[in-house]
Amino acid sequence: MANILIVCANQPIATTIARLIDKIDDWHASIALSLNHALENCYAKTFDVILIGSGISQEHEDILRLHLEKLNTKTPVVKHYGGGGGLLYAEIYQALERND
């Protein structure tokens, strides 16, 4: 099971991404709508991929990466640039391969 955290400030977009991810067998999506919510999730659970969506600043992404380093996790953080399932799935598959 691949656990994927979607960090996205736009609830409808995050929900759509989660729905697409959850269609894939052995993938499970969680949503964080802010940096603080993402950090809470990362301290509570281990993720295989963290997907950065719209509305998350570079500063917040950098803070998230710093906290992941402090947790001594090598979880890949990937920006999702939009687009449908094909691009989304490619981004996640590539991140999962780097995590192996």
PyMOL commands that set and color helices and strands:
alter all, ss='L'
color gray80, all
select helices_A, chain A and resi 11-22+35-44+58-70+85-99
alter helices_A, ss='H'
color red, helices_A
select strands_A, chain A and resi 2-7+27-32+49-52+77-79
alter strands_A, ss='S'
color yellow, strands_A
deselect
rebuild
show_as cartoon
